[in-house]
Amino acid sequence: MKINIRHAAFFTAALLLTAAIALSRDGRLLGMTPGGSNEGETRTEWTAADGSRLISTEELAKDVLGFGGSVPLHIYMREGHVVRVEALDNYETPPFFAQVARDILPAWNGLTADEALKKEVAAVSGATISSRAVIENFRQGMEYARGTASVPNEREYTTVRSLAALATALCGLLLPLFIKSAKYRFIQLLANTAVLGFWSGSFLSLSLLTNIAANGVKTRHAALALPLLFAAFVMPFLGKKGHYCSWMCPLGSLQELLSRLPVPKINIPAPAVKWLEYLREAVWLAMMMLMWLGVGFGLMDYELFSAFLFRRAAPLVLALAAVFFALSLVTPRPYCRFLCPTGTLIRFAQGGCTCAAAAPRAIKLSLAASFAAAPLWVAVRTFV
């Protein structure tokens, strides 16, 4: 297989971009802190200002990950009973995690460690990944509190939902290589929307990519993303550019299904399409720059993918989703073509930006160099 040098260069730059954001946000790559420094090691227990025994799960459960990363807790105890549980700063999607904090954290108040460990606390519907991470953090905190070994809970939540998501992803990855049928495509689009989208919430996003770059594949949710990652970043090297966006992305699938409805279509002039594509790349570049600088990480939460988990999605996300779904009735995949930051990163990894393709060679090289150099600058800024 002949490797396209330009493709390989931009793919490497995309990896560096994602690594830079992970370093800037979480200070680690694939679960490791560059340099291996342990300065300022986190305490596990101390006495709080009100005299309570305070147990921190920052170190106890550092490998327990939610959707955006670790979700450490402070557990306050007095006379052997839980007084309150507080969540520390994390990178879970705020509207989702706010509901988790309201519904789950007070559930253990007033219980002893033994009672709290026996109590079954249900995950919040629509935020199960964050919920389970919080519950596991608390469990390990209580194991520590009663003096038993704090062994990470290795139970895997292998459910029908997970298996269905994996099967759907594998079908979208492999079957289009062998089946050339409009009827099959329609079925795959429906499965992507229903199973990967609304049922399991399995899709690529800047938030998920940053989480994987920072922590590695340590959770079931991250593992389910492996076929999606393969389609997005490896299939283009096999001559299948755009495979993920065309065959697996639930948001793109839903837009295409809506565009098939018998509604009069509008024809966007080619010059307008070109400028809208430039706008998409400008939005993406602005997001990357802000996150390189260590700010703006919350912008990742406003990609429209979370609209599939509509019971916990932010109102602004739902409103934007409604606008783009309405536009999908009259023009094909408007979010994919004119805004999607994750899709732009995938396109960039396949060989650069639309605006860069039309630029002189010197500008192309300068753009590639800047994308490669910026992550190194972030690393130096963060750790030196």
N, C-alpha and C positions, 0 to 999 in steps of 0.2 A: 504494500500500500504506500503510495507516494504521499508524503506529508507536505501540505501547502504551508510554506514558511510564513506567509502573511497571516494565515489562519492560526498557526501555532503561536505566533507572536502576540496576537490579540487575545487568544485564549489564556496565555500566560499573564497578560496584563489584567484580564478579568479576575483571575485567581488572586493576583496581588491586590486588586481593588477590594475584593471581599475580605481578604486577610487584613488589609489596613483598617477596614471598618470594624472587624472583630477585635483587633488590637486596641483601637481607639475606644470602643465601647466597653469591652470586657477585660482587656489587658492580658489576653491569652489566645493561643492558637491550638486547636485540637485538644483542648483541656490542659495544655502546658503553658506555663509562664516563661517567656524567653529569658534566659539567664538563670533560671531556677532559683531565684532569690526568695528567701522565706522571711525577709525582714518584715517586722510588724505582724507576726503571726497572730491569727485571730484567737481570742480567748473563747473557751467553751462555757465557763461558768464564773459568775461573780455576784456580789450583793448589790442590788439596785438601790437607788436613792431612797426609796420608800421602805427599805429593809427586806424586800422580797428576794428570794433566790431566783436569779436570772440565768436561764440556760439559752445559749445561742446555738443554732444549728448551722451556722456558716461553715464551720469546719466539719461537724458531725455528718452533714448531709451534702457536702460540696459536690458530689457526683450525681445528686438527684436533680433532674432538670425538668423544667416546665417547657412551654412552647418557645420562650425567648431566652432561657438560661436558668440559672439557679434561682430558687425562691426561698431564701433563708428566713427563719422565724426567730423571734425572741419570746421565750415562754417564761412567764412570771409565776412563781409558786410561793405559797405561804402555808406553813404547817402541813406540808405534804399535799396540798390541794392546788390545782391550777387557778390562778387569779385571773389572768388574761393572756391572750396570745396576740402578738403583733407581727405583721409582715414587714420585713425590711425592704429597702429599695430593690427593685428587680426590673426586668425588661419584658414582662408579660404585657399583653395588650390591655391598656387601662380599663376600658369598659368591661372586658371579660373578668379581669382580676378583681375589680371593685365588687362584683357580684360574689365572687369566691370569698373575698374577705368578709362580706356581710353575712353570708349564709353558713360558712364553715368555721371561721375562727372562734366565734362565741360558743360553739357547740360543746367545747370541753371545759368551759368555766365551771369551777366548783367541784371537779372530779379529782380523785387521786390518780396517781400514775397507772395503777392497775385498772381502775375503772375506765380511765380514758383509753387505754389500750384495748379494752374489751368492747368499747362502744363503736358501732358501725356508723360511719358518717358517709352519706351519699355524695358523690361528685355532683357538681352543678352542671345541669344539662347545657350543652353548648360550650362548656369550658372544662371538659373532662381532663385534659392534659394538665392544665394549671392546678385543678382540684387535686388530682392524684399526687402531684408533686408536693403540694402543701400538706396533704394527709401523711405522705411518707416522711416529710421533714418532721412533722409533729411526732410520728411514731418513733423515729430515731431519738428525738429529744426525750421522750418518755422512757425509752429503754435506758438511756443514760441516767435519767433521774432516779430510777429504781435500782441502778447499779449493775444492770445486766449489760453484756457486750452489745455494742451498737453495730450490728452487722447489717449492711444495706439489704433492703428487701429486694430480692431478685425476681419476684413474681412478674410474669409477663401477662398482660391482659389480652390474651389471644381470644378474640371474639369473632362472631360472624361478621361484624362490621369491618374489622381489620382484614379478615381473609377476603371479603368481598372487594375491599379497596385494593388489596394487592393483586387479586385476579383481574380486576378492571384495568389497573395500570399495566400489567403484563400483556393483556390483550391489546391495549393501545400501543404498546411498544413493539410487539412482534407481528400481530395479525395483518396490519397494513402492508407488511413486506410481501405477503403471499396472497391476500384477498383484495381484488380490485373490483369492488362492488359498491354502488351508491346505497343499496339497502343496508349493507354492513356498516357503511360510514354513519348512516343515520342511527343505527343501533348503538354504535360506539359513542356517538355524541350524546345520546340519551343516557348511557351508562356513566359517562364522565360527569355529566351534570348532576345526576341523581346520587351516584355512589361516591365519586371522588369529591363532589361539591357539597351538596346538602346533607348527605348522610355521614360521611367520615371527615370532611374538611381536610382532604389530602390534596395539596397543591404546592407548587413552588412559589415562594415570595421572598422579598429581600430580607424579611425578618427570619424566615426559616434558613435561608442560605447563610446569614450572619451567625445564627445559632450553631449551625453545623461547623462553620469555620472556627468558631470560638471553642466549641465543646466536643467536636467530633460526633460520631454516630453512636450515642449512648442511650437513646430512647427508642421506644417502639415507633413513635411518630416519625423520627428521623430515619429509621430503617425503612419505613414504608415509602420514603421519598427517594430511595435509591434508584428504582426504575425510572422515576421522573427525571432525576439528575442525569442518568445515562442517556435518556432521550434528548435532553436539552443540550448537553455538553460533549457527549461522546459520539452520538449518531451523526452530527455534522461532519466529523472526520471520516465517516463511512459514506459520505455523499448524500446524507439525508438532513440537509439544513431545514430548520423549522419544524422538525418532527414533533417535538413536544407541544409547540404552540398549535400545530395543525391537528394533532391526533389525541392529545392527552389533557391539555389544560381545561379544567371545567368551566372557567370563565369564558374562554374563547368558544367552547362548545355551546354554552348557553346562548351566546350572542349569535352564533351561526344558526342555531335552531330558531331563534326569534326572527332572523332575517329571511327564513323560509316561509314565514306566514304570508298570506296573500294581502299584503299592504303595498300601496303605491310606493315606488322607490325614488330616491333622489340621486342625481348624478353630480358628484362633486368634481369640479374642474381640476384637471391635472396640476396646474400651478398651485391651487389651494391645497391639494393633497400633499404636494411637496413641502409647502410651508408648515402644514400641520405636522408632518413627520419631523421637520426641524424643531418644532415646538416640543414634541415628545422628547427628543434628544436633549434639548435645553433643560427641560424639567428634570430629567434623569441626571444630567451633569450637575445641576444645582444641588440635588439631593446628595450626590456623591461628595461634592465639595464640602457641604455642611457637615457630613458625617466624618470626613477626613479631619475636619477641624474640631471634632469632639462634640458637636451639637447637632440637633435636628434628628436624633434617632427616632423620636416619636412619629416622624413623617412616614416611617415604614408601616405604621399601624393604619394608615389611611389608604393603602392599596385596597382595591375593591374586593379582593378575595374573601375578606372577613364577612362580606355581605351574605355569603352562604350560611354563616352561623348567625342568622338574622336576629335571634333572640337576645344576643349579647353584643351585636355590632353597634358601633357608634352611630348616632343619628345622621351625622354628616356623611358617613360611608354609605348608609342606606339611601340617603337622598341622591348622592352622586351615582350610585348603582341604578336607581330608578331612571335617572336621566339617560345614562348610557344604554340601559336596556330598551328604553323608548327609542333612542337613536338607532339601535340595532334593527328595529323594524323597517327602517328606511334606507340604511346603508350598512354594508358588511363590517362586522367586528370593529366598531369605532374605538372602543377602549384599547384593543390590541394595537390598532394602527396609529392612534394619535395620542396615547398617554402612558400606557403600561410601563412602569420603570423596570419591573422584572423582565419583561419581554425585551426591553431595550438592552439590558445587561446580557441577555442570551444572544441577541443579535450582534452586540459588540464582540462577544467571545467568538463569534463565527467569522469575524473579519472586519470589524470596525463599524463606524456610524455612516448613515446615509450622506450626511454633509461632508464627512471625511473622504468618502469615495470620490466625490467630485472635486476635491481640493488638490492643489499641486503636490508633487511628491514631497517637497520640503515640509509642507504643513502636515502631511500624513505622518512623516517621521517625527516631527515635533510633538504631535498629539500622542503618538504611541510612547515617546520618551517621557512625556509629562505624566501619563497614566502609570508608567512603570516606576517613576521616581517618587511620586507623591506618597505611596505606601511606605517607602523607605524613610521618607521624612517623618511620617507619623510614628513609625517605630522608634526613631531617634528621639522624637519629641516626647514619647510616652515613657521610655525606659532609661534614657541617659540623663 
